[in-house]
Amino acid sequence: MELKLKRPLAFFDIESTGLNVSKDRIVELCIIKVNPNETTETKTWLLNPGIPISEEAISVHGITNEMVQDKPLFKQIAKDIFRFLANCDLAGYNSNRFDIPMLVEEFLRADIDFEVENRKFIDVQNIFMKMEPRTLKAAYRFYLQKELENAHSAEADVMATYEVLKAQLDYYKDSEYTDKEGNTSKPVVNDVATLSDFSSHHDNADLSGQIIYNEKHEEVFNFGKHKGKTVKEVFLNEPSYYDWMQKSDFPLYTKKLLTRIKFRMNGQ
């Protein structure tokens, strides 16, 4: 179905140095402008962010620091982007939470007031999530084609979860999955270890994701001023950081893990 537009709708996506809207920068921006007459215009910019691209971000989008070192800074082409988006509403995937705030931050750093008050925002991810809710009740209806009775009672919910997992094993039998590296597998199989690996969102070292593993399976901080640094490196260079975390409001398991790392460093 073609879109009914009164003014251009700009679909756009951002690749960045990281996920912190206030600190990170754009390294790639693509905009497809759909006009009311159904014609489209596409522009893509590869940008020098002016700061290092995190290893975590590189592993996602594949854009390295060497690839952008000779590219323009955002502020050098900000006026071109501004003109291209003139009178446009905006659309994207998770754009309300990330892409739009990131873009506006970059414009403000370039001393351009990119007004948002008179623009409409369409976030395709939000439409997807609202129309296809990822609740247990919705999963029960999808996989078992029946309604979940007594939802939110503990016994009903846990039994429904058990039934949904068994139904998933049938539904996805022999189904292929391709990960972000392009590797293909058939991960939904009747094996607890395989299902555990596949259902894990992040490679967390602790339970809350404050500490994660890097590609070398070293524990690294996933927050704050030391984000991306190994715990060992930080404790060697700033020993007081351990004491600060132990006295701060972090989960007990995270504190326990940090103590284990500290003992390991001391050979205990």
SETOR-50561 format. One record per residue (C-alpha): residue number from 1; residue in three letters; chain; x, y, z. Coordinates in Angstrom, 1 decimal. Each point is the difference from the previous one (the first is absolute). Example, Ala and Ser with C-alpha at 12.3 -4.5 7.8 and 13.67 -1.06 7.14 Angstrom:
<sites>
+-----+------+-----+--------+--------+--------+
: seq : type : mol :      x :      y :      z :
+-----+------+-----+--------+--------+--------+
:   1 :  ALA :   A :   12.3 :   -4.5 :    7.8 :
:   2 :  SER :   A :    1.4 :    3.4 :   -0.7 :
+-----+------+-----+--------+--------+--------+
</sites>
This chain:
<sites>
+-----+------+-----+--------+--------+--------+
: seq : type : mol :      x :      y :      z :
+-----+------+-----+--------+--------+--------+
:   1 :  MET :   A :    0.0 :    0.0 :    0.0 :
:   2 :  GLU :   A :    1.4 :    3.4 :   -1.0 :
:   3 :  LEU :   A :    0.3 :    2.7 :    2.6 :
:   4 :  LYS :   A :   -2.4 :    2.9 :    0.0 :
:   5 :  LEU :   A :    2.2 :    3.0 :    0.6 :
:   6 :  LYS :   A :   -0.7 :    3.7 :    0.3 :
:   7 :  ARG :   A :    3.7 :    0.8 :    0.3 :
:   8 :  PRO :   A :    3.2 :   -2.0 :   -0.4 :
:   9 :  LEU :   A :    0.7 :   -2.9 :    2.5 :
:  10 :  ALA :   A :    3.7 :   -0.6 :    0.6 :
:  11 :  PHE :   A :    0.9 :   -3.6 :    1.1 :
:  12 :  PHE :   A :    3.4 :    0.1 :    1.5 :
:  13 :  ASP :   A :    2.5 :   -2.2 :    2.0 :
:  14 :  ILE :   A :    3.1 :    0.8 :    1.9 :
:  15 :  GLU :   A :    3.1 :   -1.9 :    0.8 :
:  16 :  SER :   A :    2.0 :    1.4 :    2.8 :
:  17 :  THR :   A :    3.1 :   -0.2 :    2.3 :
:  18 :  GLY :   A :   -2.3 :   -1.4 :    2.8 :
:  19 :  LEU :   A :   -3.4 :    0.2 :    1.5 :
:  20 :  ASN :   A :    0.4 :    3.1 :    2.3 :
:  21 :  VAL :   A :   -1.9 :    2.7 :   -1.7 :
:  22 :  SER :   A :    1.7 :    2.8 :    1.8 :
:  23 :  LYS :   A :    3.6 :   -1.3 :   -0.4 :
:  24 :  ASP :   A :    0.1 :   -2.1 :   -3.1 :
:  25 :  ARG :   A :    0.1 :    1.2 :   -3.6 :
:  26 :  ILE :   A :   -1.4 :   -1.0 :   -3.4 :
:  27 :  VAL :   A :    2.3 :   -1.9 :   -2.4 :
:  28 :  GLU :   A :   -2.6 :   -0.8 :   -2.7 :
:  29 :  LEU :   A :   -3.3 :    1.6 :   -0.9 :
:  30 :  CYS :   A :   -2.4 :   -1.2 :   -2.7 :
:  31 :  ILE :   A :   -3.2 :    1.8 :   -0.9 :
:  32 :  ILE :   A :   -2.6 :   -1.1 :   -2.5 :
:  33 :  LYS :   A :   -2.4 :    2.9 :   -0.6 :
:  34 :  VAL :   A :   -3.4 :   -1.1 :   -1.3 :
:  35 :  ASN :   A :   -1.8 :    2.8 :   -1.7 :
:  36 :  PRO :   A :   -3.8 :    0.5 :   -0.3 :
:  37 :  ASN :   A :    0.2 :   -0.9 :   -3.7 :
:  38 :  GLU :   A :    1.6 :   -3.4 :    1.0 :
:  39 :  THR :   A :    3.4 :    0.9 :   -1.3 :
:  40 :  THR :   A :    2.9 :   -0.7 :    2.3 :
:  41 :  GLU :   A :    3.4 :    1.6 :    0.6 :
:  42 :  THR :   A :    2.8 :   -1.9 :    1.8 :
:  43 :  LYS :   A :    3.1 :    1.5 :    1.6 :
:  44 :  THR :   A :    2.7 :   -1.8 :    2.1 :
:  45 :  TRP :   A :    2.8 :    1.7 :    1.9 :
:  46 :  LEU :   A :    3.0 :   -1.7 :    1.6 :
:  47 :  LEU :   A :    1.3 :    2.3 :    2.7 :
:  48 :  ASN :   A :    3.1 :    0.6 :    2.1 :
:  49 :  PRO :   A :   -1.5 :    0.1 :    3.6 :
:  50 :  GLY :   A :    3.0 :    1.8 :    1.5 :
:  51 :  ILE :   A :    0.2 :   -2.6 :    2.7 :
:  52 :  PRO :   A :    1.0 :   -3.7 :    0.0 :
:  53 :  ILE :   A :   -2.6 :   -2.6 :   -1.1 :
:  54 :  SER :   A :   -0.5 :   -2.5 :    2.8 :
:  55 :  GLU :   A :    1.0 :   -3.7 :   -0.7 :
:  56 :  GLU :   A :   -3.6 :   -1.0 :    0.9 :
:  57 :  ALA :   A :   -1.4 :    2.4 :   -2.6 :
:  58 :  ILE :   A :    2.5 :   -1.2 :   -2.7 :
:  59 :  SER :   A :   -1.1 :   -3.6 :    0.7 :
:  60 :  VAL :   A :   -3.6 :    1.0 :   -0.9 :
:  61 :  HIS :   A :    0.4 :    2.3 :   -3.0 :
:  62 :  GLY :   A :    3.5 :   -0.8 :   -1.2 :
:  63 :  ILE :   A :    1.1 :    3.6 :   -0.5 :
:  64 :  THR :   A :    3.5 :    0.4 :    1.3 :
:  65 :  ASN :   A :    1.9 :    3.2 :    1.0 :
:  66 :  GLU :   A :    2.3 :   -0.4 :   -3.0 :
:  67 :  MET :   A :   -3.1 :    0.0 :   -2.3 :
:  68 :  VAL :   A :   -1.1 :    3.4 :    1.2 :
:  69 :  GLN :   A :    3.2 :    1.8 :    0.7 :
:  70 :  ASP :   A :   -0.1 :    2.0 :   -3.3 :
:  71 :  LYS :   A :   -3.8 :    0.5 :    0.0 :
:  72 :  PRO :   A :   -1.6 :    3.4 :    0.9 :
:  73 :  LEU :   A :   -1.2 :    0.9 :    3.5 :
:  74 :  PHE :   A :   -3.7 :    0.2 :    0.5 :
:  75 :  LYS :   A :    0.2 :    3.8 :    0.5 :
:  76 :  GLN :   A :    1.7 :    0.4 :   -3.4 :
:  77 :  ILE :   A :   -3.1 :   -1.5 :   -1.8 :
:  78 :  ALA :   A :   -2.6 :    0.9 :    2.5 :
:  79 :  LYS :   A :   -1.6 :    2.7 :   -2.2 :
:  80 :  ASP :   A :   -0.3 :   -2.5 :   -2.9 :
:  81 :  ILE :   A :   -1.8 :   -2.5 :    2.2 :
:  82 :  PHE :   A :   -2.2 :    2.8 :    1.5 :
:  83 :  ARG :   A :   -1.1 :    1.1 :   -3.4 :
:  84 :  PHE :   A :   -0.7 :   -3.6 :   -1.1 :
:  85 :  LEU :   A :   -2.3 :   -0.4 :    3.0 :
:  86 :  ALA :   A :   -1.8 :    3.3 :   -0.5 :
:  87 :  ASN :   A :   -3.7 :   -0.4 :    0.5 :
:  88 :  CYS :   A :    0.3 :   -3.7 :    0.6 :
:  89 :  ASP :   A :   -1.7 :   -2.2 :    2.5 :
:  90 :  LEU :   A :    2.3 :   -2.8 :    1.3 :
:  91 :  ALA :   A :   -0.2 :   -3.8 :    0.1 :
:  92 :  GLY :   A :    2.3 :   -2.7 :    1.2 :
:  93 :  TYR :   A :    0.4 :   -3.2 :    2.1 :
:  94 :  ASN :   A :    0.4 :    0.8 :    3.7 :
:  95 :  SER :   A :    0.5 :    3.5 :   -1.3 :
:  96 :  ASN :   A :   -2.0 :    1.8 :    2.8 :
:  97 :  ARG :   A :    2.4 :   -1.4 :    2.6 :
:  98 :  PHE :   A :    3.3 :    0.2 :   -1.8 :
:  99 :  ASP :   A :    0.3 :    1.3 :   -3.6 :
: 100 :  ILE :   A :   -2.0 :    3.2 :    0.4 :
: 101 :  PRO :   A :    1.6 :    1.0 :    3.4 :
: 102 :  MET :   A :    3.5 :   -0.8 :   -1.5 :
: 103 :  LEU :   A :   -0.7 :    2.1 :   -3.1 :
: 104 :  VAL :   A :   -1.3 :    3.0 :    1.9 :
: 105 :  GLU :   A :    3.1 :   -0.1 :    2.3 :
: 106 :  GLU :   A :    2.3 :    0.1 :   -3.0 :
: 107 :  PHE :   A :   -1.9 :    2.9 :   -1.5 :
: 108 :  LEU :   A :    0.2 :    1.9 :    3.3 :
: 109 :  ARG :   A :    3.8 :   -0.6 :    0.1 :
: 110 :  ALA :   A :    0.2 :    1.5 :   -3.4 :
: 111 :  ASP :   A :   -2.0 :    3.1 :    1.2 :
: 112 :  ILE :   A :   -3.0 :   -1.0 :   -2.1 :
: 113 :  ASP :   A :   -3.4 :    0.2 :    1.7 :
: 114 :  PHE :   A :   -1.8 :   -3.0 :   -1.6 :
: 115 :  GLU :   A :   -3.5 :    0.6 :    1.1 :
: 116 :  VAL :   A :   -2.1 :   -3.1 :    0.8 :
: 117 :  GLU :   A :   -3.2 :    1.5 :    1.3 :
: 118 :  ASN :   A :   -1.7 :    0.2 :   -3.3 :
: 119 :  ARG :   A :    1.1 :   -3.4 :   -1.3 :
: 120 :  LYS :   A :   -1.7 :   -3.3 :    0.2 :
: 121 :  PHE :   A :    2.0 :   -3.1 :    1.1 :
: 122 :  ILE :   A :   -0.8 :   -3.5 :   -1.1 :
: 123 :  ASP :   A :    1.9 :   -2.7 :    2.0 :
: 124 :  VAL :   A :   -0.6 :   -3.3 :   -1.9 :
: 125 :  GLN :   A :    1.4 :   -2.0 :    3.0 :
: 126 :  ASN :   A :   -2.7 :    1.4 :    2.3 :
: 127 :  ILE :   A :   -2.7 :   -0.9 :   -2.5 :
: 128 :  PHE :   A :    1.4 :   -3.6 :   -0.1 :
: 129 :  MET :   A :    0.2 :   -0.3 :    3.8 :
: 130 :  LYS :   A :   -3.5 :    1.4 :    0.6 :
: 131 :  MET :   A :   -1.6 :   -2.2 :   -2.7 :
: 132 :  GLU :   A :    2.0 :   -3.1 :    0.8 :
: 133 :  PRO :   A :    0.5 :    0.3 :    3.8 :
: 134 :  ARG :   A :    2.7 :   -2.2 :    1.5 :
: 135 :  THR :   A :   -2.0 :   -1.0 :    3.1 :
: 136 :  LEU :   A :   -0.4 :   -3.5 :    1.2 :
: 137 :  LYS :   A :   -3.7 :    0.3 :   -0.8 :
: 138 :  ALA :   A :    0.8 :    0.9 :   -3.6 :
: 139 :  ALA :   A :    2.5 :   -2.8 :   -0.3 :
: 140 :  TYR :   A :   -2.5 :   -2.5 :    1.3 :
: 141 :  ARG :   A :   -2.5 :    1.2 :   -2.6 :
: 142 :  PHE :   A :    2.5 :   -0.1 :   -2.8 :
: 143 :  TYR :   A :    1.6 :   -3.4 :    0.7 :
: 144 :  LEU :   A :   -3.0 :   -1.9 :    1.4 :
: 145 :  GLN :   A :   -2.9 :    1.8 :   -1.7 :
: 146 :  LYS :   A :   -2.0 :    0.4 :    3.2 :
: 147 :  GLU :   A :   -0.5 :    2.5 :    2.7 :
: 148 :  LEU :   A :    2.0 :   -0.1 :    3.3 :
: 149 :  GLU :   A :   -2.4 :   -0.3 :    2.9 :
: 150 :  ASN :   A :    0.8 :    1.6 :    3.4 :
: 151 :  ALA :   A :    2.9 :    1.9 :   -1.4 :
: 152 :  HIS :   A :    2.3 :    1.5 :    2.6 :
: 153 :  SER :   A :   -0.7 :   -2.7 :    2.6 :
: 154 :  ALA :   A :    3.4 :   -1.6 :    0.6 :
: 155 :  GLU :   A :   -1.1 :   -3.6 :   -0.7 :
: 156 :  ALA :   A :   -1.8 :    0.9 :   -3.2 :
: 157 :  ASP :   A :    2.9 :    2.1 :   -1.3 :
: 158 :  VAL :   A :    2.6 :   -2.6 :    0.8 :
: 159 :  MET :   A :   -2.0 :   -2.8 :   -1.6 :
: 160 :  ALA :   A :   -0.6 :    2.2 :   -3.1 :
: 161 :  THR :   A :    3.7 :    0.6 :   -0.3 :
: 162 :  TYR :   A :    0.7 :   -3.7 :    0.1 :
: 163 :  GLU :   A :   -2.6 :   -0.6 :   -2.7 :
: 164 :  VAL :   A :    1.3 :    2.8 :   -2.2 :
: 165 :  LEU :   A :    3.6 :   -1.3 :    0.1 :
: 166 :  LYS :   A :   -1.2 :   -3.4 :   -1.1 :
: 167 :  ALA :   A :   -2.1 :    1.6 :   -2.8 :
: 168 :  GLN :   A :    3.0 :    2.0 :   -1.1 :
: 169 :  LEU :   A :    2.0 :   -3.2 :   -0.4 :
: 170 :  ASP :   A :   -2.6 :   -1.3 :   -2.4 :
: 171 :  TYR :   A :   -0.7 :    3.4 :   -1.8 :
: 172 :  TYR :   A :    3.7 :    0.7 :   -0.7 :
: 173 :  LYS :   A :    1.2 :   -3.5 :   -0.6 :
: 174 :  ASP :   A :    2.6 :    0.1 :   -2.8 :
: 175 :  SER :   A :   -0.4 :    3.8 :   -0.3 :
: 176 :  GLU :   A :    3.2 :    1.9 :   -0.8 :
: 177 :  TYR :   A :    1.2 :    3.1 :    1.8 :
: 178 :  THR :   A :    2.7 :    2.4 :   -1.3 :
: 179 :  ASP :   A :    1.9 :    2.0 :    2.6 :
: 180 :  LYS :   A :    1.5 :    3.5 :   -0.5 :
: 181 :  GLU :   A :    3.3 :   -1.5 :   -1.2 :
: 182 :  GLY :   A :   -1.9 :   -1.9 :   -2.8 :
: 183 :  ASN :   A :    0.4 :   -3.4 :    1.6 :
: 184 :  THR :   A :   -3.0 :   -2.3 :   -0.5 :
: 185 :  SER :   A :   -1.1 :   -2.7 :    2.4 :
: 186 :  LYS :   A :   -3.1 :   -1.9 :    1.2 :
: 187 :  PRO :   A :    0.1 :    1.0 :    3.6 :
: 188 :  VAL :   A :   -3.5 :   -0.8 :    1.3 :
: 189 :  VAL :   A :    0.6 :   -3.7 :    0.8 :
: 190 :  ASN :   A :   -0.9 :   -2.2 :    2.9 :
: 191 :  ASP :   A :    3.2 :    0.6 :    1.9 :
: 192 :  VAL :   A :    0.2 :    2.1 :    3.1 :
: 193 :  ALA :   A :    3.6 :    1.3 :   -0.6 :
: 194 :  THR :   A :   -0.8 :    1.1 :   -3.6 :
: 195 :  LEU :   A :   -3.3 :    1.7 :    1.1 :
: 196 :  SER :   A :    1.8 :    1.8 :    2.8 :
: 197 :  ASP :   A :    2.6 :    1.4 :   -2.4 :
: 198 :  PHE :   A :   -2.5 :    1.1 :   -2.5 :
: 199 :  SER :   A :   -2.4 :    1.6 :    2.4 :
: 200 :  SER :   A :    2.7 :    2.1 :    1.6 :
: 201 :  HIS :   A :   -0.1 :    3.6 :   -1.0 :
: 202 :  HIS :   A :    3.4 :    1.1 :    1.1 :
: 203 :  ASP :   A :    3.3 :   -1.6 :    1.0 :
: 204 :  ASN :   A :   -0.4 :    1.2 :    3.6 :
: 205 :  ALA :   A :    2.6 :   -0.8 :    2.6 :
: 206 :  ASP :   A :   -2.4 :    1.0 :    2.8 :
: 207 :  LEU :   A :   -3.7 :   -0.3 :    0.0 :
: 208 :  SER :   A :   -1.0 :    3.6 :   -0.6 :
: 209 :  GLY :   A :    2.3 :    0.8 :   -2.9 :
: 210 :  GLN :   A :    2.2 :    2.5 :    1.9 :
: 211 :  ILE :   A :    3.0 :   -2.3 :   -0.8 :
: 212 :  ILE :   A :    0.2 :   -1.8 :   -3.4 :
: 213 :  TYR :   A :    2.5 :   -2.1 :   -1.8 :
: 214 :  ASN :   A :    2.0 :    1.3 :   -3.0 :
: 215 :  GLU :   A :    1.1 :   -2.1 :   -2.9 :
: 216 :  LYS :   A :    3.0 :   -1.3 :    2.0 :
: 217 :  HIS :   A :   -2.4 :   -1.1 :    2.8 :
: 218 :  GLU :   A :    1.4 :    2.7 :    2.3 :
: 219 :  GLU :   A :   -2.4 :    1.7 :    2.4 :
: 220 :  VAL :   A :   -0.6 :    3.7 :   -1.0 :
: 221 :  PHE :   A :   -2.0 :    2.8 :    1.4 :
: 222 :  ASN :   A :   -3.3 :    0.7 :   -1.9 :
: 223 :  PHE :   A :   -0.8 :    3.4 :    1.5 :
: 224 :  GLY :   A :    1.4 :    3.3 :    1.2 :
: 225 :  LYS :   A :    3.4 :    1.6 :   -0.6 :
: 226 :  HIS :   A :    1.8 :   -3.4 :   -0.4 :
: 227 :  LYS :   A :   -2.4 :   -1.5 :   -2.4 :
: 228 :  GLY :   A :    1.8 :   -2.4 :   -2.4 :
: 229 :  LYS :   A :    3.1 :   -0.3 :    2.3 :
: 230 :  THR :   A :    0.8 :   -3.3 :    1.7 :
: 231 :  VAL :   A :   -0.6 :   -0.3 :    3.7 :
: 232 :  LYS :   A :    3.6 :   -1.0 :    0.5 :
: 233 :  GLU :   A :    1.3 :    3.0 :   -1.8 :
: 234 :  VAL :   A :   -2.2 :    2.4 :    2.1 :
: 235 :  PHE :   A :    0.8 :   -1.7 :    3.3 :
: 236 :  LEU :   A :    3.8 :    0.2 :   -0.8 :
: 237 :  ASN :   A :   -0.1 :    3.7 :   -1.0 :
: 238 :  GLU :   A :   -2.7 :    1.2 :    2.4 :
: 239 :  PRO :   A :   -0.3 :   -2.4 :    3.0 :
: 240 :  SER :   A :   -2.5 :    2.3 :    1.8 :
: 241 :  TYR :   A :   -2.6 :   -0.8 :   -2.7 :
: 242 :  TYR :   A :   -0.5 :   -3.4 :    1.6 :
: 243 :  ASP :   A :   -0.7 :    1.6 :    3.4 :
: 244 :  TRP :   A :   -2.4 :    2.5 :   -1.6 :
: 245 :  MET :   A :   -2.0 :   -2.7 :   -1.7 :
: 246 :  GLN :   A :   -0.2 :   -2.1 :    3.2 :
: 247 :  LYS :   A :   -1.4 :    3.0 :    1.9 :
: 248 :  SER :   A :   -2.4 :    1.0 :   -2.8 :
: 249 :  ASP :   A :   -3.4 :   -1.2 :   -1.0 :
: 250 :  PHE :   A :    1.0 :   -2.9 :   -2.2 :
: 251 :  PRO :   A :   -1.5 :   -3.5 :    0.1 :
: 252 :  LEU :   A :    1.6 :   -2.3 :    2.5 :
: 253 :  TYR :   A :    0.8 :   -2.5 :   -2.7 :
: 254 :  THR :   A :    2.0 :    2.6 :   -1.9 :
: 255 :  LYS :   A :    1.9 :    0.9 :    3.2 :
: 256 :  LYS :   A :    0.7 :   -3.7 :    0.6 :
: 257 :  LEU :   A :    1.3 :   -0.4 :   -3.6 :
: 258 :  LEU :   A :    2.3 :    3.0 :    0.4 :
: 259 :  THR :   A :    1.4 :   -1.4 :    3.3 :
: 260 :  ARG :   A :    0.6 :   -3.3 :   -1.8 :
: 261 :  ILE :   A :    1.9 :    1.9 :   -2.8 :
: 262 :  LYS :   A :    2.0 :    1.9 :    2.6 :
: 263 :  PHE :   A :    1.0 :   -3.2 :    1.8 :
: 264 :  ARG :   A :    1.0 :   -1.6 :   -3.3 :
: 265 :  MET :   A :    2.2 :    3.0 :   -0.8 :
: 266 :  ASN :   A :    1.7 :   -0.5 :    3.4 :
: 267 :  GLY :   A :    0.5 :   -3.7 :   -0.6 :
: 268 :  GLN :   A :   -2.3 :   -1.0 :    2.7 :
+-----+------+-----+--------+--------+--------+
</sites>
